Amino acid sequence: MTRTPLPGHRQRPGSTVVVERDADRNPRIKRTVLPGGLRVITEAVDSVRSASVGIWVGVGSRDESPSVAGAAHYLEHLLFKGTAKRSAVQIAEEMDAVGGELNAFTAKEHTCYYAHVLDEDLPLAVDLLCDVVFDALFAQRDMDLERSVVLEEIAMRDDDPEDLLHEAYSTASLGEHPLARPVLGTEASIKGMSRTSLRGFWRRRYAQERMVISVAGNISHGEVLRLVRKALGERVDGDRAPRPPRGGQARISTPPRMVLRCDDTEQAHLMLGVRGIDRHDPRRFTLSVLNAALGGGMSSRLFQEVRERRGLVYQVYSSAACYADTGNLAVYAGCQPERLGEVAGVVRDVLDTVAADGLSAAELARGKGQLRGGLVLGLEDTASRMSRIGKGELNYAEHLSVDETLDRIEAVTEEEVAELAATLLRRRVAVSVVGPYAHADELPNQLHEVVS
Amino acid sequence: MTRTPLPGHRQRPGSTVVVERDADRNPRIKRTVLPGGLRVITEAVDSVRSASVGIWVGVGSRDESPSVAGAAHYLEHLLFKGTAKRSAVQIAEEMDAVGGELNAFTAKEHTCYYAHVLDEDLPLAVDLLCDVVFDALFAQRDMDLERSVVLEEIAMRDDDPEDLLHEAYSTASLGEHPLARPVLGTEASIKGMSRTSLRGFWRRRYAQERMVISVAGNISHGEVLRLVRKALGERVDGDRAPRPPRGGQARISTPPRMVLRCDDTEQAHLMLGVRGIDRHDPRRFTLSVLNAALGGGMSSRLFQEVRERRGLVYQVYSSAACYADTGNLAVYAGCQPERLGEVAGVVRDVLDTVAADGLSAAELARGKGQLRGGLVLGLEDTASRMSRIGKGELNYAEHLSVDETLDRIEAVTEEEVAELAATLLRRRVAVSVVGPYAHADELPNQLHEVVS
């Protein structure tokens, strides 16, 4: 398989390139840049009867100012409420009638509108998604109706201790940085948001040069292009190049700290982590292997030490997140409140040991096996493939083939993992706790020691 | 495609039959009954590179007496703790090394141990699962360790308002019937369970005639049979026929009522439903269509009335459950506590209207479309296919092909839906509420009216 000849933002508007070929040298992934800067990237999968379509917009909660906190997510809701061609109920009816899935999600750095349908319903999926993203009505009445729905979603989030824990961890780790802002916004910001400010956010941010349409399944690139051009009509115009991927270096002004959210829960929920690396860092494959071996599976160091040897928790795992300009590596554990100190101590010991000694060859081999299996098994799912190419285009604009990715994972050495572990796991930890503790001084001493 | 010649429990031990052929008349689903009464059913899917393997045991929480409440689930945990051949950590390591997924779940009427692996790792998946299910060590030390893990899982469930709501609804709807018992058991039953009683439950219940091994993916039936025979060795012996599917008529002695669980949540969670039909009832396809059109999708009557027109909730949906001898049709909604009365009233109005007038032809067409799309899209996933044939064998012992199922759905008429709606939706409702209400008299009047 060949490397993509050039990244998406350097490709000439109006042109199409082959991003990846299969073993017989037939094009499998193709990208076209339309004149307005919109990228269309597709992956043909002959063995399925379905198609997944996504419109990826490089806009997320980190792009909001505090006064419009939650705008990206509110917008995602509102766009489904009706377009020039279709009412909200027609949008829902047309998709239900063919048994497809139509939905969207908002993250810190992007928003994705997607559909999963039978291959014969591809024209409907493309038309519906483009209609929603480019042609929403944005009526005041719909905005008010949807405001209550978003407030319900915030209330639901607040009833989920793990969601609360993640929000608290973002604050513990990133302070006032925009990345720490909750995707849903706050009750106050949602209640206070005007149609003018939300519409302004939409008009400014949803530019074609920040968007990628990705499609995977039993489709042809030509057919997808034809459908997109038809749906967008005169909007396929201009002479703009796609935006390059986000990058830079996050300016985080506050040191990591501990954030407690008191909640009358049966379990105490703990998240404890360190600053990691950004997604452009060449060590990202090393980080994947480190994370898998540390806390990714049932045989991982953390699962074995915390759950299997000691029976202290039902769930314990680590997770690594890489953003454009920073990242984190964090451990989650949920336990009886009286065990919180012990759990925090064991987790801290595991991290210290791995920082000092790295991981064994057997652990790394299993971590690699896990990543390999997960990657290959995930390829059977058109939604995963659609995400891989869509998010990849937005985040990197260059694409590694599956084989190249597997090679990069395989190439990670024990020394690289040990070096990265020594660097990251000695950093100062951020900690968040959700549990039945009214004040930080009710938390066990062992937890305070872990933070200091 | 042909119908299966005979149900699994009537098939001669030692024999193999073709359950379903593809369009070219090649066998696609085959079933063998082994001498001990164990059924092996496989579905060959050439277009994938993976395999899903499940061992289905026809034992669940409804088979427990109150003194061993939670035994089926506790057992499911314990079996992974080590076998004659492998320690718990070896089990985890072997699966992580190939990047597969190994897990299990327990339900009211069955327990399933499953793995999803690359096709080349099929031998490992079969060997591991058989080892765990048939050859667990059952050490006292592991039982005590795993007891804390199960207690953590109970605490976690108690922190999830929707889980609590479901448990409360079971009690509201089924009273003291064994089907109402929580799958996880209670803190007291788990703390009090001895190794002798749990082991006895295992020995008595995990008989081969109550088990089905189902495999879907890039596999051959012969290869799977060879691997199962190798893993089970001398256990493939005897002259027992498989158990016929569960049936009968549930004796539920208490009328539906209202159950409130006070919890300091932001949202009030409501579940409201009626007794439904069992899985052997020929009206089950009618029920699927009714449920889809009533509350299955974004265009459903409930979603449109409660969320889209009034913005009262983030989530509202209906769900239909069919057990061996009873069933239910219930509506879930989550809303601000001060809107609970209004939400309950609107839901009740929708149910009354559908009971009186049925659903429109357009609504039914969308409901059918939704079921059709969901079914066909689900076939791309080997885990769904493995579940379909494994659970189908346990529940019916006869199999409808996908085309037959689609035909049955298509054949449902407006009159059948209206008749079933009129029968079910006029039944007395069971209601459960989780929310910030200390006593039932703090609940809004409208809710009390709905119940009466």
Interface residues (C-beta under 8 A of the other chain):
Chain A: S47 V48 R49 S50 A88 V89 I91 A92 E93 M95 D96 A97 V98 G99 G100 E101 L102 H116 V117 L118 D121 D144 L145 E146 R147 S148 V149 V150 L151 E152 E153 I154 A155 M156 D158 D159 D160 P161 D264 T265 E266 Q267 G296 G297 M298 S299 S300 F303 Q304 R307 E308 R310 G311 L312 V313 Y314 Q315 G334 C335 Q336 A362 A365 R366 G367 G369 Q370 L371 R372 G373 G374 L375 V376 L377 E380 D381 T382
Chain B: S47 V48 R49 S50 A88 V89 I91 A92 E93 M95 D96 A97 V98 G99 G100 E101 L102 H116 V117 L118 D121 D144 L145 E146 R147 S148 V149 V150 L151 E152 E153 I154 A155 M156 D158 D159 D160 P161 D264 T265 E266 Q267 G296 G297 M298 S299 S300 F303 Q304 R307 E308 R310 G311 L312 V313 Y314 Q315 G334 C335 Q336 A362 A365 R366 G367 G369 Q370 L371 R372 G373 G374 L375 V376 L377 E380 D381 T382
